[in-house]
Amino acid sequence: MTGRPPILVFVMGGAFLLLVVSLLIGSLTKPAYPPFTLTAAPPVAVGDTLVGPATYTLDASATDRWRSFDFARNAAVDTGSWDVAFRRFHLIAAPGAGVVDLGSVAFDSVVALPAAGYAGNATGAGSDTTNPAVGKWYDYSMFSHLLTSKHHVYGVRTAGGKYAKLELLAYYCRDVGTACITFRYAYQGNGTRHVTR
């Protein structure tokens, strides 16, 4: 009997080679960052108006703190009330608020948000706070090692009973690079669930 290696050895060797090649390609590839730049708008109370659709970009690259956004003030905020917060690729709702996943639908097709189904935050492994409705809002490529949006639209019910629709667009920008979150939203300040003009 000849000493031919089994086919499984060739298959395992081929899989290992593909893994090494994909890691090398990803480490040598420089990503082309989207043309988004950090939004510098100061917080301004919007009252009972419908805001948006608007696009906002904020720096969520800090690993030790959340970057908060307040729909009622139409800006990222450091103090006072807030509605959603970002840290790296995570998104949470404010205490008493909730998020519902509306699926992969066109942003403009969402005219009114549902009355129920909003999930609050949960504490996961290692005491990390997450929101189960948002979960993995992105796809990860083993070849490029980049995150790309799944383009789901999310409904947000704020702690004050107001509503907003939200779509996460990108995880990169030219100003910051990684963990620079760009999102599109429309916020209804009058308390109804109607989020389209």
Backbone as CSV, one residue per row, in Angstrom:
resi,resn,N_x,N_y,N_z,CA_x,CA_y,CA_z,C_x,C_y,C_z
1,MET,0.847,-1.181,0.000,0.000,0.000,0.000,0.892,1.243,0.000
2,THR,0.599,2.192,-0.888,1.410,3.403,-0.968,1.010,4.370,0.135
3,GLY,1.909,5.291,0.460,1.675,6.246,1.544,1.063,7.531,1.048
4,ARG,-0.061,7.494,0.319,-0.741,8.708,-0.159,-1.450,9.395,0.990
5,PRO,-1.262,10.725,1.122,-1.971,11.415,2.203,-3.476,11.432,1.936
6,PRO,-4.274,11.345,2.946,-5.729,11.365,2.745,-6.197,12.723,2.216
7,ILE,-7.342,12.702,1.565,-7.926,13.911,0.969,-8.196,14.973,2.028
8,LEU,-8.527,14.555,3.230,-8.820,15.494,4.305,-7.632,16.409,4.601
9,VAL,-6.416,15.871,4.464,-5.221,16.684,4.692,-5.143,17.802,3.660
10,PHE,-5.450,17.507,2.401,-5.430,18.522,1.343,-6.520,19.575,1.576
11,VAL,-7.694,19.126,1.982,-8.802,20.058,2.234,-8.458,20.989,3.390
12,MET,-7.937,20.438,4.475,-7.562,21.267,5.635,-6.434,22.235,5.267
13,GLY,-5.469,21.759,4.503,-4.372,22.627,4.073,-4.861,23.755,3.190
14,GLY,-5.793,23.450,2.277,-6.364,24.479,1.400,-7.153,25.515,2.174
15,ALA,-7.943,25.058,3.163,-8.714,25.992,3.984,-7.786,26.905,4.774
16,PHE,-6.714,26.348,5.322,-5.755,27.149,6.079,-5.094,28.185,5.174
17,LEU,-4.736,27.780,3.970,-4.099,28.696,3.019,-5.051,29.840,2.658
18,LEU,-6.315,29.538,2.417,-7.297,30.582,2.114,-7.444,31.558,3.283
19,LEU,-7.448,31.047,4.504,-7.546,31.911,5.674,-6.341,32.849,5.767
20,VAL,-5.151,32.321,5.561,-3.940,33.144,5.628,-3.958,34.212,4.546
21,VAL,-4.356,33.846,3.318,-4.403,34.804,2.210,-5.418,35.904,2.501
22,SER,-6.603,35.544,3.031,-7.617,36.572,3.318,-7.142,37.523,4.407
23,LEU,-6.447,37.009,5.428,-5.928,37.878,6.476,-4.848,38.813,5.942
24,LEU,-4.010,38.310,5.063,-2.971,39.155,4.465,-3.568,40.246,3.592
25,ILE,-4.540,39.885,2.760,-5.178,40.876,1.890,-5.848,41.958,2.731
26,GLY,-6.576,41.545,3.781,-7.252,42.512,4.640,-6.296,43.432,5.361
27,SER,-5.150,42.921,5.786,-4.205,43.760,6.514,-3.451,44.715,5.602
28,LEU,-3.349,44.396,4.323,-2.630,45.254,3.388,-3.528,46.252,2.673
29,THR,-4.846,46.042,2.751,-5.797,46.898,2.060,-6.125,48.125,2.904
30,LYS,-6.013,49.289,2.314,-6.419,50.530,2.984,-7.862,50.813,2.586
31,PRO,-8.764,50.951,3.562,-10.156,51.198,3.203,-10.358,52.583,2.606
32,ALA,-11.288,52.660,1.676,-11.689,53.957,1.120,-12.839,54.449,1.994
33,TYR,-12.563,55.435,2.845,-13.583,55.903,3.770,-14.668,56.676,3.032
34,PRO,-15.922,56.511,3.454,-17.011,57.283,2.843,-16.773,58.778,3.049
35,PRO,-17.411,59.606,2.252,-17.154,61.049,2.314,-17.833,61.765,3.476
36,PHE,-18.276,61.046,4.489,-18.943,61.689,5.620,-17.925,62.433,6.488
37,THR,-18.346,63.561,7.048,-17.524,64.321,7.991,-18.327,64.531,9.268
38,LEU,-17.632,64.721,10.367,-18.311,64.906,11.647,-19.264,66.093,11.602
39,THR,-20.454,65.915,12.150,-21.446,66.982,12.212,-21.113,67.881,13.406
40,ALA,-21.102,69.173,13.167,-20.713,70.128,14.208,-21.879,70.988,14.682
41,ALA,-23.103,70.579,14.409,-24.265,71.389,14.786,-24.443,71.401,16.296
42,PRO,-24.646,72.586,16.903,-24.891,72.653,18.348,-26.315,72.200,18.661
43,PRO,-26.551,71.716,19.887,-27.916,71.315,20.259,-28.893,72.487,20.220
44,VAL,-30.040,72.281,19.573,-31.091,73.294,19.488,-32.429,72.575,19.665
45,ALA,-33.233,73.029,20.604,-34.533,72.406,20.847,-35.412,72.526,19.610
46,VAL,-36.027,71.412,19.209,-36.835,71.406,17.981,-38.325,71.522,18.264
47,GLY,-38.726,71.388,19.520,-40.134,71.553,19.874,-41.012,70.451,19.313
48,ASP,-42.206,70.844,18.843,-43.198,69.882,18.365,-43.137,69.679,16.859
49,THR,-42.002,69.908,16.250,-41.898,69.807,14.793,-41.406,68.427,14.367
50,LEU,-41.555,68.156,13.079,-40.992,66.961,12.459,-39.621,67.341,11.924
51,VAL,-38.596,66.650,12.368,-37.228,66.914,11.933,-36.801,65.811,10.975
52,GLY,-36.232,66.205,9.852,-35.676,65.218,8.923,-36.576,64.936,7.749
53,PRO,-36.097,64.054,6.915,-34.927,63.227,7.160,-33.631,64.040,7.182
54,ALA,-32.772,63.691,8.135,-31.485,64.353,8.305,-30.408,63.297,8.463
55,THR,-29.180,63.673,8.178,-28.033,62.774,8.338,-27.089,63.393,9.354
56,TYR,-26.573,62.549,10.244,-25.694,63.018,11.312,-24.517,62.058,11.433
57,THR,-23.316,62.604,11.644,-22.103,61.795,11.831,-21.458,62.177,13.154
58,LEU,-21.181,61.166,13.983,-20.544,61.431,15.269,-19.407,60.446,15.532
59,ASP,-18.498,60.855,16.391,-17.330,60.053,16.754,-17.697,59.130,17.907
60,ALA,-17.760,57.817,17.632,-18.080,56.826,18.660,-16.886,55.917,18.927
61,SER,-15.681,56.429,18.703,-14.487,55.588,18.769,-13.977,55.327,20.181
62,ALA,-14.421,56.090,21.164,-13.964,55.864,22.541,-14.496,54.522,23.040
63,THR,-13.632,53.736,23.646,-14.054,52.425,24.151,-14.595,52.492,25.571
64,ASP,-14.399,53.622,26.241,-14.773,53.718,27.647,-15.978,54.624,27.919
65,ARG,-16.614,55.145,26.855,-17.787,55.991,27.093,-18.723,55.947,25.891
66,TRP,-19.995,56.186,26.167,-21.020,56.229,25.135,-21.116,57.646,24.591
67,ARG,-21.423,57.764,23.306,-21.649,59.063,22.657,-23.144,59.197,22.462
68,SER,-23.760,60.127,23.157,-25.220,60.237,23.203,-25.761,61.198,22.151
69,PHE,-26.981,60.895,21.697,-27.677,61.749,20.729,-29.087,61.990,21.237
70,ASP,-29.516,63.253,21.175,-30.850,63.651,21.625,-31.645,64.148,20.422
71,PHE,-32.684,63.411,20.030,-33.511,63.819,18.895,-34.187,65.167,19.158
72,ALA,-34.615,65.410,20.394,-35.326,66.647,20.723,-34.434,67.876,20.622
73,ARG,-33.110,67.676,20.648,-32.168,68.785,20.474,-31.394,68.648,19.170
74,ASN,-31.706,67.604,18.412,-31.176,67.452,17.065,-29.638,67.440,17.015
75,ALA,-29.008,66.803,18.039,-27.539,66.834,18.086,-26.992,65.817,19.078
76,ALA,-25.697,65.531,18.921,-24.961,64.767,19.931,-24.820,65.656,21.164
77,VAL,-24.985,65.065,22.348,-24.979,65.849,23.581,-24.082,65.195,24.622
78,ASP,-23.555,66.018,25.507,-22.732,65.525,26.603,-23.444,65.594,27.945
79,THR,-24.506,66.384,28.016,-25.247,66.524,29.270,-26.740,66.508,28.979
80,GLY,-27.517,66.268,30.024,-28.969,66.296,29.887,-29.526,65.014,29.305
81,SER,-30.775,65.083,28.900,-31.454,63.899,28.376,-30.892,63.503,27.010
82,TRP,-31.066,62.239,26.680,-30.624,61.711,25.389,-31.546,60.554,25.018
83,ASP,-31.489,60.145,23.742,-32.392,59.096,23.251,-31.681,57.822,22.824
84,VAL,-30.575,57.950,22.101,-29.769,56.797,21.700,-28.308,57.137,21.963
85,ALA,-27.495,56.099,22.143,-26.073,56.321,22.373,-25.273,55.272,21.616
86,PHE,-24.068,55.659,21.217,-23.201,54.814,20.405,-21.852,54.636,21.095
87,ARG,-21.311,53.444,21.013,-19.935,53.175,21.441,-19.392,52.097,20.515
88,ARG,-18.387,52.497,19.720,-17.853,51.616,18.673,-19.027,51.160,17.787
89,PHE,-19.283,49.868,17.678,-20.357,49.378,16.812,-21.638,49.063,17.584
90,HIS,-21.717,49.480,18.846,-22.912,49.233,19.658,-23.840,50.447,19.642
91,LEU,-25.133,50.160,19.789,-26.151,51.208,19.914,-27.094,50.796,21.018
92,ILE,-27.406,51.741,21.904,-28.385,51.484,22.963,-29.409,52.609,22.984
93,ALA,-30.532,52.328,23.642,-31.562,53.344,23.870,-31.404,53.887,25.286
94,ALA,-31.907,55.079,25.509,-31.869,55.686,26.846,-32.748,54.875,27.799
95,PRO,-32.503,54.981,29.108,-33.391,54.311,30.069,-34.841,54.742,29.841
96,GLY,-35.736,53.762,29.788,-37.148,54.044,29.549,-37.521,54.137,28.083
97,ALA,-36.531,54.112,27.190,-36.772,54.162,25.744,-36.658,52.752,25.167
98,GLY,-36.965,52.606,23.881,-36.878,51.303,23.239,-36.649,51.416,21.748
99,VAL,-36.252,50.293,21.158,-35.956,50.223,19.729,-36.681,49.015,19.138
100,VAL,-37.194,49.160,17.917,-37.792,48.049,17.186,-37.151,47.984,15.806
101,ASP,-36.827,46.766,15.354,-36.229,46.550,14.036,-37.350,46.418,13.012
102,LEU,-37.382,47.330,12.051,-38.416,47.305,11.011,-37.964,46.533,9.785
103,GLY,-36.723,46.052,9.800,-36.215,45.229,8.712,-35.518,46.031,7.635
104,SER,-35.179,45.316,6.568,-34.476,45.922,5.442,-35.493,46.541,4.485
105,VAL,-35.940,47.731,4.833,-36.940,48.445,4.036,-36.373,49.806,3.652
106,ALA,-36.943,50.409,2.633,-36.510,51.752,2.234,-36.875,52.741,3.336
107,PHE,-35.937,53.601,3.686,-36.142,54.573,4.757,-37.394,55.408,4.512
108,ASP,-37.558,55.914,3.284,-38.692,56.785,2.970,-40.020,56.043,2.962
109,SER,-39.978,54.701,2.900,-41.235,53.941,2.881,-41.860,53.822,4.266
110,VAL,-41.106,54.121,5.310,-41.638,54.046,6.679,-42.335,55.365,6.986
111,VAL,-43.671,55.322,6.941,-44.487,56.519,7.134,-44.852,56.700,8.599
112,ALA,-45.247,55.605,9.251,-45.636,55.652,10.665,-45.003,54.472,11.390
113,LEU,-44.629,54.680,12.627,-43.975,53.641,13.419,-45.006,52.847,14.210
114,PRO,-44.684,51.598,14.548,-45.633,50.776,15.312,-45.820,51.302,16.736
115,ALA,-46.940,50.912,17.342,-47.242,51.344,18.703,-46.559,50.462,19.737
116,ALA,-46.217,49.224,19.367,-45.654,48.279,20.335,-44.457,47.550,19.728
117,GLY,-43.795,46.754,20.572,-42.678,45.932,20.108,-41.304,46.522,20.359
118,TYR,-41.223,47.608,21.100,-39.949,48.278,21.339,-39.187,47.573,22.468
119,ALA,-37.935,47.240,22.203,-37.114,46.528,23.183,-36.222,47.497,23.944
120,GLY,-36.179,47.315,25.238,-35.239,48.064,26.054,-33.869,47.407,26.012
121,ASN,-32.917,47.989,26.688,-31.557,47.464,26.699,-31.463,46.233,27.591
122,ALA,-30.417,45.454,27.346,-30.133,44.277,28.158,-28.658,44.295,28.527
123,THR,-28.340,43.705,29.652,-26.948,43.593,30.062,-26.463,42.215,29.661
124,GLY,-25.428,42.192,28.806,-24.914,40.929,28.299,-23.723,40.434,29.093
125,ALA,-22.970,39.536,28.456,-21.782,38.962,29.084,-20.782,40.071,29.390
126,GLY,-20.152,39.971,30.535,-19.170,40.980,30.914,-19.811,42.302,31.284
127,SER,-21.118,42.288,31.599,-21.854,43.495,31.994,-21.878,44.560,30.908
128,ASP,-21.778,44.166,29.644,-21.851,45.121,28.546,-23.309,45.328,28.176
129,THR,-23.741,46.578,28.055,-25.124,46.895,27.725,-25.314,46.843,26.220
130,THR,-26.382,46.201,25.790,-26.719,46.113,24.371,-28.220,46.314,24.217
131,ASN,-28.667,46.518,22.981,-30.094,46.553,22.701,-30.393,45.416,21.733
132,PRO,-31.195,44.433,22.141,-31.434,43.258,21.308,-32.141,43.554,19.988
133,ALA,-32.855,44.661,19.889,-33.522,44.993,18.625,-32.522,45.412,17.553
134,VAL,-31.429,46.015,17.976,-30.426,46.467,17.017,-29.466,45.334,16.695
135,GLY,-28.970,44.650,17.731,-28.081,43.523,17.515,-26.940,43.860,16.574
136,LYS,-26.729,42.985,15.611,-25.690,43.231,14.609,-26.323,43.980,13.443
137,TRP,-26.215,45.286,13.444,-26.773,46.118,12.373,-25.867,46.126,11.149
138,TYR,-24.778,45.405,11.211,-23.743,45.432,10.177,-23.398,44.020,9.711
139,ASP,-22.751,43.950,8.557,-22.115,42.727,8.065,-20.613,42.924,8.179
140,TYR,-19.897,41.864,8.520,-18.437,41.921,8.628,-17.822,41.083,7.527
141,SER,-16.871,41.646,6.789,-16.197,40.930,5.707,-14.877,40.356,6.209
142,MET,-14.705,39.047,6.064,-13.443,38.404,6.438,-12.313,38.823,5.514
143,PHE,-12.645,39.253,4.284,-11.610,39.618,3.327,-11.119,41.050,3.520
144,SER,-12.043,41.981,3.691,-11.645,43.385,3.843,-11.523,43.803,5.312
145,HIS,-12.116,43.001,6.212,-12.167,43.310,7.651,-12.904,44.625,7.914
146,LEU,-13.905,44.921,7.085,-14.692,46.145,7.236,-16.126,45.799,7.608
147,LEU,-16.761,46.720,8.332,-18.174,46.597,8.657,-18.984,47.398,7.651
148,THR,-20.051,46.809,7.135,-20.956,47.521,6.235,-22.382,47.375,6.763
149,SER,-23.156,48.409,6.609,-24.513,48.430,7.139,-25.410,47.430,6.420
150,LYS,-26.301,46.801,7.185,-27.341,45.942,6.603,-28.514,46.784,6.102
151,HIS,-28.498,48.084,6.403,-29.525,49.041,5.992,-30.915,48.656,6.475
152,HIS,-30.972,48.234,7.730,-32.279,48.070,8.364,-32.727,49.435,8.869
153,VAL,-34.019,49.618,8.933,-34.584,50.833,9.525,-35.110,50.445,10.901
154,TYR,-34.830,51.290,11.886,-35.243,51.040,13.261,-36.189,52.135,13.727
155,GLY,-37.189,51.734,14.497,-38.047,52.698,15.151,-37.540,52.919,16.562
156,VAL,-37.546,54.154,17.018,-37.129,54.481,18.381,-38.295,55.174,19.072
157,ARG,-38.663,54.663,20.246,-39.627,55.353,21.100,-38.828,55.920,22.265
158,THR,-38.826,57.222,22.409,-38.009,57.869,23.434,-38.645,57.672,24.808
159,ALA,-37.880,57.967,25.840,-38.397,57.859,27.205,-39.561,58.813,27.425
160,GLY,-39.596,59.905,26.673,-40.692,60.873,26.773,-41.886,60.562,25.889
161,GLY,-41.880,59.394,25.226,-43.022,58.987,24.403,-43.048,59.595,23.018
162,LYS,-41.932,60.101,22.516,-41.847,60.617,21.148,-41.259,59.516,20.256
163,TYR,-41.312,59.701,18.929,-40.899,58.651,17.999,-39.919,59.168,16.953
164,ALA,-39.012,58.278,16.558,-38.052,58.585,15.493,-37.779,57.312,14.702
165,LYS,-37.490,57.478,13.424,-36.987,56.339,12.640,-35.508,56.601,12.376
166,LEU,-34.748,55.516,12.283,-33.290,55.614,12.250,-32.718,54.539,11.332
167,GLU,-31.752,54.915,10.514,-31.023,53.950,9.693,-29.525,54.217,9.847
168,LEU,-28.771,53.198,10.229,-27.321,53.320,10.363,-26.700,53.150,8.983
169,LEU,-25.947,54.149,8.542,-25.424,54.163,7.178,-23.982,53.702,7.068
170,ALA,-23.124,54.113,7.996,-21.695,53.812,7.859,-21.016,53.780,9.212
171,TYR,-19.898,53.055,9.246,-19.083,52.909,10.448,-17.735,53.624,10.309
172,TYR,-17.548,54.313,9.201,-16.267,54.966,8.916,-16.524,56.366,8.379
173,CYS,-15.553,57.266,8.596,-15.592,58.582,7.973,-14.163,59.079,7.818
174,ARG,-14.006,60.124,7.049,-12.659,60.642,6.774,-12.018,61.289,7.989
175,ASP,-12.823,61.925,8.854,-12.268,62.644,10.001,-11.673,61.719,11.057
176,VAL,-12.376,60.622,11.352,-12.010,59.749,12.458,-11.458,58.412,11.981
177,GLY,-11.981,57.926,10.874,-11.633,56.582,10.409,-12.650,55.601,10.935
178,THR,-12.219,54.722,11.837,-13.070,53.673,12.393,-13.962,54.213,13.511
179,ALA,-15.152,53.601,13.650,-16.121,53.929,14.700,-16.611,55.361,14.605
180,CYS,-16.786,55.825,13.410,-17.384,57.121,13.129,-18.762,56.811,12.535
181,ILE,-19.789,56.914,13.349,-21.124,56.454,12.970,-21.876,57.549,12.213
182,THR,-22.376,57.179,11.034,-23.255,58.069,10.279,-24.628,57.418,10.221
183,PHE,-25.650,58.175,10.590,-27.010,57.649,10.562,-27.964,58.680,9.972
184,ARG,-29.056,58.163,9.438,-30.132,59.001,8.901,-31.333,58.826,9.833
185,TYR,-32.071,59.898,10.063,-33.197,59.804,10.985,-34.265,60.825,10.627
186,ALA,-35.444,60.566,11.150,-36.539,61.537,11.142,-37.185,61.433,12.508
187,TYR,-37.448,62.569,13.131,-37.965,62.619,14.499,-39.255,63.412,14.526
188,GLN,-40.270,62.839,15.163,-41.560,63.517,15.280,-41.691,64.094,16.686
189,GLY,-41.628,65.407,16.799,-41.661,66.067,18.093,-43.040,66.239,18.692
190,ASN,-44.111,65.970,17.918,-45.452,66.211,18.451,-46.050,64.995,19.147
191,GLY,-45.296,63.895,19.255,-45.773,62.724,19.988,-46.518,61.702,19.161
192,THR,-46.855,62.023,17.902,-47.505,61.026,17.050,-46.441,60.089,16.481
193,ARG,-46.895,58.995,15.877,-45.967,58.014,15.297,-45.729,58.255,13.822
194,HIS,-46.233,59.355,13.296,-46.087,59.695,11.878,-44.728,60.370,11.665
195,VAL,-43.826,59.727,10.903,-42.443,60.215,10.784,-42.058,60.582,9.342
196,THR,-43.026,60.936,8.543,-42.769,61.369,7.158,-43.598,62.599,6.872
197,ARG,-43.023,63.521,6.104,-43.754,64.729,5.744,-44.900,64.388,4.808
